[in-house]
Each structure stands twice: as C-alpha cells, then as structure tokens.
C-alpha cells in the first residue's frame, strides 16, 4: 500500500489508542455497524485532509465500512499522531500521508497524493485540499468531485469567498455551521479546552478554586 508515515512499527500502540477512543464514540460505532451492512459509499473515492488523531481514525474506519475507497492526509502537521497513522495503514488498510512535524514541501506533496486519489468527495479541515483542486486540477480531477465537507471557520470563510466569486465548482457542507457542532463541540468542547488550557498553563489543581467567567458565550 502506498503511504508516507513515520514508522509502521508504531502500529500496535496506535491500534490500542484507536480502540480506546472508539469506546467514547458510541454514535459513530452505531453508524459504522449500519454502514457495514448497507454499504452506502460503495464505489466512491473520498480524499480526507483532517487532523490525524484517534477520533479521525474511527471516522476513517466508518467510511471504509461503508464501502468507500479512502485516503487520509494531515490538515495540521503538528496534530498528527504517528502511531495512529501507522495503525490505520497496518491494521485497517487505509492509505495515510501524514508525519508529525512534516515540513511545508512534504505537507503539499501529501495534499497532491490526496488529489491524485481522484476523489468523488472530499473532507477538508481548512480548505487546503479544495483549494488545491481548484487551483491546479480544474481540467483533470476537479470535474469528478460531486461534493465535500469543511470543518473549520477558517475553511468556511475561504469557501464562501470562492462561492461569492463564483469560483467554487462543487457543493460543500459547512460542518462548522451545523447546529450539532455549535451546541456540542463549540459550546462544551471549547469550554472544556479552556479549563484544560488554564490547568496546564498554571500547573494548579482546580479543587477548591473559585472561577469567575465574564464575557463568554451568549445569552441564548
């Protein structure tokens, strides 16, 4: 299998972490079991440019169970978990192009690999994959893409600008603007990350402390 990862020998550790994360993702597990039977993505190629983490790994497993031919590259070299990338390749047969700390040239070569997968659909986190398709592959691979998803605010802003200029050639679901993401990830995920950041920065215990929160969130 073609791939570009740090070390395939990291796979056993990565598999344990993927399986642990899977226990915290019961809804995705239900979807995966349904996909395994129904195969709604059979015959479709999906190129994914996402954070290569345990959570993403379980999403990739789900898409593959649905019949998709998938390829994963990193949307952020700093968040790549090398053991997870190794396990996806070794244990689940999913091509991965991601190395933690990869340089700019390597990052863009991995994006090219995702484009040359000839996707029918894209999953993006920052719109770099979609941007490359529109910039350099309009006459080849772009015309085969029927749709995609975008995760982040930054990516959605880029795509809306392309839409305004009538440059966007296929529909994109703006995941970041969905009510589910707003009410769960943005509200609770960000809230938990804020507390975690404070604890790590100050190296103190939260027990017995008084918190004052001002100017956070909205009235609704």
C-alpha positions in Angstrom: 0.0 0.0 0.0 1.3 3.5 -0.9 1.6 5.7 2.2 4.0 8.2 3.8 4.2 7.8 7.6 6.9 8.0 10.2 7.2 4.4 11.3 4.9 1.4 10.7 6.3 -0.3 13.8 4.2 2.2 15.9 1.0 0.5 14.8 0.4 -1.7 17.9 0.4 1.3 20.2 -1.8 3.2 17.7 -4.4 0.5 17.5 -4.8 0.4 21.3 -5.4 4.1 21.3 -7.9 3.9 18.4 -9.9 1.2 20.1 -9.9 3.1 23.4 -11.2 6.2 21.6 -13.9 4.1 19.9 -15.4 3.3 23.3 -16.0 7.0 23.8 -17.7 7.4 20.4 -20.9 5.2 20.6 -22.9 7.1 18.0 -20.1 6.6 15.4 -19.9 3.0 16.3 -23.7 2.6 15.6 -23.3 4.3 12.2 -20.3 2.0 11.4 -22.3 -1.1 12.1 -25.1 0.2 9.9 -22.6 1.1 7.1 -21.1 -2.4 7.3 -24.5 -3.8 6.3 -25.8 -1.2 3.9 -22.5 -0.1 2.1 -23.9 3.4 1.1 -20.5 4.6 -0.1 -19.6 1.6 -2.2 -17.6 2.6 -5.3 -16.9 6.1 -4.1 -13.5 7.6 -3.6 -13.0 10.0 -0.7 -9.9 12.1 0.0 -9.7 13.4 3.5 -7.5 16.2 4.8 -8.0 16.2 8.5 -6.3 16.1 11.9 -4.8 12.6 12.1 -5.9 11.6 15.5 -7.7 8.7 17.2 -11.1 10.3 16.6 -10.4 10.8 12.9 -9.2 7.2 12.7 -12.5 5.9 13.8 -14.2 8.1 11.3 -12.0 6.6 8.6 -12.9 3.1 9.8 -16.6 4.0 9.5 -16.2 5.4 5.9 -14.3 2.3 4.8 -17.0 0.0 6.3 -19.5 2.0 4.2 -17.7 0.8 1.1 -15.6 4.0 0.4 -12.1 3.9 -1.0 -10.5 6.5 1.2 -7.1 8.3 1.6 -6.2 10.4 4.6 -3.6 13.2 4.8 -2.9 15.7 7.6 -4.6 19.1 7.7 -2.2 20.1 10.5 1.3 18.6 10.8 1.5 19.5 14.5 -1.6 17.4 15.5 -0.6 14.2 13.6 -0.3 11.2 15.9 2.3 9.0 14.2 1.2 5.8 16.0 -2.4 6.3 14.8 -1.2 6.9 11.2 0.7 3.6 11.4 -2.2 1.6 12.7 -4.6 2.9 10.0 -2.1 1.7 7.4 -1.1 -1.6 9.1 -4.4 -2.7 10.8 -7.1 -1.1 8.7 -5.6 -0.9 5.3 -6.2 2.8 4.9 -3.6 4.8 3.0 -2.2 7.7 5.1 0.1 10.5 4.2 1.0 12.3 7.4 4.1 12.7 9.6 4.1 14.8 12.8 6.1 17.9 12.2 6.4 17.5 8.4 7.8 20.4 6.5 5.9 22.6 4.1 7.1 20.7 1.0 6.1 17.4 2.5 2.7 18.8 3.5 1.9 19.9 0.0 3.2 16.6 -1.5 0.7 14.8 0.7 -2.1 17.1 -0.5 -1.1 16.2 -4.1 -1.4 12.5 -3.1 -4.9 13.1 -1.8 -5.8 14.9 -5.1 -4.3 12.2 -7.2 -6.6 9.7 -5.4 -9.2 11.0 -7.9 -11.9 11.7 -5.2 -15.6 11.7 -5.8 -15.9 13.5 -2.4 -13.6 15.5 -0.1 -13.4 16.0 3.6 -11.4 19.1 4.5 -10.2 21.0 7.6 -9.1 24.4 6.4 -9.9 24.1 2.7 -6.4 23.4 1.5 -7.4 20.3 -0.4 -10.3 22.0 -2.1 -8.1 25.0 -2.8 -5.5 22.8 -4.5 -8.1 21.0 -6.6 -9.4 24.4 -7.9 -6.0 25.9 -8.4 -4.1 23.1 -10.3 -6.6 20.4 -11.2 -9.6 22.1 -12.8 -9.2 20.2 -16.1 -8.5 16.8 -14.5 -9.7 15.7 -11.1 -11.9 18.6 -10.1 -14.6 17.8 -12.5 -15.2 14.4 -10.9 -15.9 15.7 -7.4 -19.6 15.7 -6.5 -19.4 17.3 -3.1 -17.5 17.7 0.2 -17.4 18.8 3.8 -15.5 21.6 5.6 -14.9 21.5 9.3 -13.4 24.9 10.4 -14.4 28.5 10.5 -11.3 29.5 8.5 -12.1 26.9 5.8 -15.7 28.1 5.6 -14.6 31.7 5.2 -12.3 30.7 2.3 -15.1 28.7 0.6 -17.7 31.4 1.0 -15.2 33.8 -0.7 -14.9 31.3 -3.6 -18.6 31.0 -3.8 -19.1 34.7 -3.9 -16.6 34.9 -6.8 -18.4 32.0 -8.5 -15.2 30.0 -8.3 -16.5 27.1 -6.2 -17.2 24.2 -8.6 -18.9 21.7 -6.2 -21.2 21.9 -3.2 -19.7 21.9 0.3 -21.4 21.1 3.6 -20.1 23.7 6.2 -19.9 21.4 9.2 -18.8 24.3 11.4 -22.2 26.0 10.9 -24.3 23.0 11.8 -26.4 23.2 14.9 -25.0 19.9 16.2 -21.4 21.2 16.1 -22.5 24.6 17.6 -24.3 23.2 20.5 -21.9 20.3 21.3 -18.4 21.0 20.1 -18.3 24.8 20.1 -20.0 25.1 23.4 -18.9 22.1 25.5 -15.7 21.2 23.7 -14.3 24.7 23.7 -15.4 25.2 27.3 -13.6 22.1 28.4 -10.5 23.1 26.4 -10.4 26.5 28.1 -10.3 24.9 31.5 -7.7 22.4 30.4 -5.5 25.2 29.0 -5.7 27.1 32.3 -4.7 24.0 34.3 -1.8 23.1 32.0 -0.5 26.7 31.9 -0.7 27.3 35.7 0.0 23.8 36.9 -2.6 24.0 39.7 -5.5 21.8 40.8 -9.0 23.0 40.2 -10.3 21.7 43.5 -11.1 24.5 46.0 -10.7 27.3 43.4 -13.2 30.0 42.6 -14.0 30.6 39.0 -15.3 33.9 37.5 -16.4 33.8 33.9 -17.3 37.0 32.1 -18.0 37.8 28.5 -18.1 34.1 27.5 -20.8 32.7 25.2 -24.1 34.4 24.5 -27.5 34.8 26.2 -29.1 32.1 24.0 
